[in-house]
Amino acid sequence: LRSGSLSLVALSAALTALVGAVVLALLLLVQALMPSWDEEDSSGGGRQGLNHSSSVPGGTQDFVSNLGTFDAVALFAACAATIALQYIVGKMPIQSAQLERLQLPRRLQHASSGLMIASLYVVLPVRVSIGGLGTGFAALGLLQLLRRRSPAVEARFLEAFGALLKEEERRGAPPAAFSFLGGSLLCAAFMPRHICLTAMLGAAFGDPAAAVVGLLFGGPRLLDKKTLAGFVACFAVAGTCGVAAAALSRTEAGAGSSLQLFFFAGLSLAFCELIGSSLGTDDNFSMLFGGAALLRCLEGLAAVVGAACVSTAGPGGGAQVGGTLGRP
């Protein structure tokens, strides 16, 4: 780095390769120690990738036992594509003062990276999704450590990504991508498929929407710098993402359930985006894991209330109420 012969791209690739190799080794170790490991969650739902289906010979068990080449290629390809996107967006020119005020390249990088992570979560097996997110999180953490230890690394990092960073991030704070990867990793590991996808998409598009609309329209402030206009924008975008995630996850929902998903997803993610900074956490992490946890609680509560309404109304009149308020 000091001589200019090693670029930040090469350093990022080396860190990703190192961490990815460790993650693959851990996956192979888990497979050896737990040969009955199954990817489906306890509800039988789908935290599997789209390339997992009952048509795979031998079912999920045989597929898991074939851990190896596909997982390695998919994991490193996903990491490489995500890293490359950061460099491409980081080199985008800012051609007007208005775009600079809105920090449009940063918003575009945030949304496009989040969309890529969500897309990979949809199409890849869950073990590869978790492995890829863990690899990215650990590699970025190592890069952040090197920033603090090496002025040469810090200089190259700012040269590549300075235009995308907030002032505190330029001074050494972890970039927002670190919190996004951490929140996505926890969601992929612990949340049901449609909730995890809702959080990923909602954080990818809802947070930039809140920032841009808040800067453009201003209006009453709700908390710190957060405005009512930004909250409404985040609510609308996150709610739409919730409905889209349910469709992508093949979650059955009628008209009432779609409206419920829109409201619950919008409220959960917008609320966590609003209070994230006040709690001392990054907005991305609070929207992802906090929003996902709140959404799961609301859906569980709605299911309980719906079942109670059905039970109270009796066989003749409760089906519609239960179907509207909650689904198991």
Secondary structure, 3 states (H helix, E strand, C coil): CCCCCCCHHHHHHHHHHHHHHHHHHHHHHHHHHCCCCCCCCCCCCCCCCCCCCCCCCCHHHHHHHCCCHHHHHHHHHHHHHHHHHHHHHHCCCCCCHHHHHHCHHHHHHHHHHHHHHHHHHHHCCHHHHHHHHHHHHHHHHHHHHHHHHCHHHHHHHHHHHHHHCCHHHHCCCCCHHHHHHHHHHHHHHHCCHHHHHHHHHHHHHHHHHHHHHHHHHCCCEEECCEEHHHHHHHHHHHHHHHHHHHHHCCCCCCHHHHHHHHHHHHHHHHHHHHHCHHHCCCHHHHHHHHHHHHHHHHHHHHHHHHHHHHHHHCCCCCHHHHHHHCCC
